[in-house]
Amino acid sequence: MTTLMWCGFCAAIIALAMIDWDTTLLPDDITLPLVWAGLIGAAMHWINVPLFDSVMGAVAGYLSLWLVYWAFKLVTGKEGMGYGDFKLFAALGAWFGWSALVPIILMASVIGAVVGIAMKLVSSLREGKYVPFGPFLAIAGLTAMAVGPQRILQTVFGILGL
């Protein structure tokens, strides 16, 4: 069952990344079942995350980006991300546990910033347009699955010279 769970995770994450890149939307029809699949997988011991860590990861994942969204909106008057990003990060928290959230968001942010800056430099990102964050969360989630969240942290800190 574990292999089947992770195959479903990969399929959903890849679909979400492609949809978000194309439409700047992360559909609830995929994000919400992904959250529940992580929670159920933890409860049934189909994934290697204790249920408490899975629940806390889902809650912390959602609330952390929700807080960033509202802080950004209060300061700038603009929306910096969509609610789908909160739900995707909640799903990653459900699948990997709360302790994986910092490495995942760090990796997603670094890659997103590099890609966004590169697109701006080659003028493929016009004024007023933005790069969706979901694909970078997806890349970080797939990387966490492949090498583990701690390896992400070590690599990002190594790149940054910390």
SEDO-293480 format. One record per residue (C-alpha): x, y, z; residue in three letters; residue number from 0. Coordinates in Angstrom, 1 decimal, padded with zeros to 4 digits. Example, Ala and Ser with C-alpha at 12.3 -4.5 7.8 and 13.67 -1.06 7.14 Angstrom:
012.3,-004.5,007.8,ALA,0
013.7,-001.1,007.1,SER,1
***
This chain:
000.0,000.0,000.0,MET,0
002.9,002.4,000.7,THR,1
004.1,002.2,-002.9,THR,2
000.6,002.9,-004.2,LEU,3
000.2,005.8,-001.8,MET,4
003.5,007.4,-003.1,TRP,5
002.5,006.8,-006.7,CYS,6
-000.7,008.6,-006.1,GLY,7
001.2,011.4,-004.4,PHE,8
003.5,011.8,-007.4,CYS,9
000.7,011.8,-009.9,ALA,10
-001.3,014.4,-007.9,ALA,11
001.8,016.6,-007.3,ILE,12
002.9,016.5,-011.0,ILE,13
-000.7,017.3,-012.1,ALA,14
-000.9,020.2,-009.7,LEU,15
002.4,021.7,-010.8,ALA,16
001.4,021.5,-014.5,MET,17
-002.1,022.9,-013.9,ILE,18
-000.8,025.8,-011.7,ASP,19
002.0,026.7,-014.2,TRP,20
-000.6,026.8,-017.0,ASP,21
-003.6,028.4,-015.3,THR,22
-002.2,029.8,-011.9,THR,23
-004.9,027.7,-010.2,LEU,24
-004.5,024.8,-007.9,LEU,25
-007.9,022.9,-008.0,PRO,26
-009.5,021.8,-004.8,ASP,27
-010.5,018.6,-006.6,ASP,28
-006.8,017.6,-006.3,ILE,29
-005.4,019.5,-003.3,THR,30
-008.1,018.5,-000.8,LEU,31
-008.0,014.8,-001.5,PRO,32
-004.2,015.0,-001.3,LEU,33
-004.5,016.5,002.2,VAL,34
-006.9,013.7,003.2,TRP,35
-004.8,011.0,001.6,ALA,36
-001.8,012.1,003.7,GLY,37
-003.8,012.1,006.9,LEU,38
-005.4,008.7,006.2,ILE,39
-002.0,007.3,005.1,GLY,40
-000.5,008.4,008.4,ALA,41
-003.4,007.1,010.4,ALA,42
-003.2,003.7,008.7,MET,43
000.6,003.6,008.9,HIS,44
000.9,003.5,005.1,TRP,45
003.3,006.4,005.1,ILE,46
006.2,006.8,007.6,ASN,47
004.8,009.8,009.5,VAL,48
003.0,009.6,012.9,PRO,49
-000.6,010.8,012.7,LEU,50
000.0,013.7,015.2,PHE,51
002.9,015.0,013.0,ASP,52
000.7,014.6,009.9,SER,53
-002.2,016.6,011.4,VAL,54
000.1,019.3,012.8,MET,55
001.9,019.4,009.4,GLY,56
-001.4,020.0,007.6,ALA,57
-002.6,022.7,010.0,VAL,58
000.8,024.4,010.2,ALA,59
001.3,024.2,006.4,GLY,60
-002.1,025.9,005.8,TYR,61
-001.8,028.5,008.5,LEU,62
001.8,029.5,007.8,SER,63
001.0,030.5,004.2,LEU,64
-002.3,032.0,005.2,TRP,65
-000.4,034.3,007.7,LEU,66
002.1,035.2,005.0,VAL,67
-000.8,036.0,002.6,TYR,68
-002.5,038.3,005.0,TRP,69
000.7,040.0,006.1,ALA,70
001.6,040.7,002.5,PHE,71
-001.9,041.9,001.7,LYS,72
-001.9,044.3,004.7,LEU,73
001.5,045.8,003.7,VAL,74
001.0,046.0,-000.1,THR,75
-002.8,045.8,-000.6,GLY,76
-002.1,043.0,-003.1,LYS,77
-002.5,039.3,-003.0,GLU,78
000.8,037.5,-003.1,GLY,79
-000.5,034.0,-003.6,MET,80
-003.7,032.1,-003.8,GLY,81
-005.5,029.8,-001.3,TYR,82
-004.5,026.8,-003.4,GLY,83
-000.9,027.3,-002.3,ASP,84
-002.1,027.1,001.3,PHE,85
-003.9,023.8,000.6,LYS,86
-000.9,022.3,-001.3,LEU,87
001.4,023.2,001.5,PHE,88
-001.1,021.7,004.0,ALA,89
-001.0,018.5,001.9,ALA,90
002.8,018.4,002.0,LEU,91
002.6,018.9,005.8,GLY,92
000.2,016.0,006.0,ALA,93
002.5,013.7,003.9,TRP,94
005.8,014.7,005.5,PHE,95
004.9,016.0,008.9,GLY,96
005.3,019.4,010.5,TRP,97
009.1,019.2,010.8,SER,98
009.5,019.0,007.0,ALA,99
007.7,022.3,006.3,LEU,100
010.7,024.5,006.8,VAL,101
013.0,022.6,004.4,PRO,102
010.2,022.4,001.8,ILE,103
009.2,026.1,001.9,ILE,104
012.9,027.1,001.9,LEU,105
013.6,025.0,-001.2,MET,106
010.4,026.1,-003.0,ALA,107
011.2,029.8,-002.2,SER,108
014.8,029.6,-003.4,VAL,109
013.9,027.9,-006.7,ILE,110
010.9,030.2,-007.2,GLY,111
013.1,033.3,-006.7,ALA,112
015.8,032.0,-009.0,VAL,113
013.3,031.2,-011.8,VAL,114
011.3,034.4,-011.3,GLY,115
014.5,036.5,-011.5,ILE,116
015.7,034.6,-014.6,ALA,117
012.3,035.1,-016.3,MET,118
012.4,038.8,-015.5,LYS,119
016.0,039.1,-016.9,LEU,120
015.0,037.4,-020.2,VAL,121
011.9,039.5,-020.3,SER,122
009.5,036.6,-020.4,SER,123
007.8,037.9,-017.3,LEU,124
006.0,041.1,-018.0,ARG,125
005.2,043.8,-015.5,GLU,126
002.1,042.9,-013.5,GLY,127
002.5,039.2,-014.2,LYS,128
003.7,036.7,-011.7,TYR,129
005.1,033.2,-011.4,VAL,130
002.9,030.6,-009.7,PRO,131
004.3,029.2,-006.5,PHE,132
002.6,025.8,-006.7,GLY,133
005.1,024.2,-009.1,PRO,134
008.0,025.1,-006.8,PHE,135
006.1,023.6,-003.8,LEU,136
005.6,020.5,-006.0,ALA,137
009.3,020.3,-006.9,ILE,138
010.3,020.6,-003.2,ALA,139
007.7,018.0,-002.2,GLY,140
009.0,015.5,-004.8,LEU,141
012.5,016.2,-003.7,THR,142
011.5,015.6,000.0,ALA,143
010.0,012.3,-001.1,MET,144
013.2,011.3,-003.0,ALA,145
016.0,012.4,-000.6,VAL,146
014.2,013.5,002.6,GLY,147
013.6,016.9,004.1,PRO,148
016.8,017.1,006.1,GLN,149
018.9,016.6,002.9,ARG,150
017.0,019.6,001.4,ILE,151
018.0,021.7,004.4,LEU,152
021.6,020.7,004.2,GLN,153
021.8,021.4,000.5,THR,154
020.1,024.8,000.6,VAL,155
022.3,025.9,003.5,PHE,156
025.3,024.7,001.7,GLY,157
024.4,026.7,-001.4,ILE,158
023.8,029.8,000.7,LEU,159
027.1,029.2,002.5,GLY,160
025.5,028.8,005.9,LEU,161
***
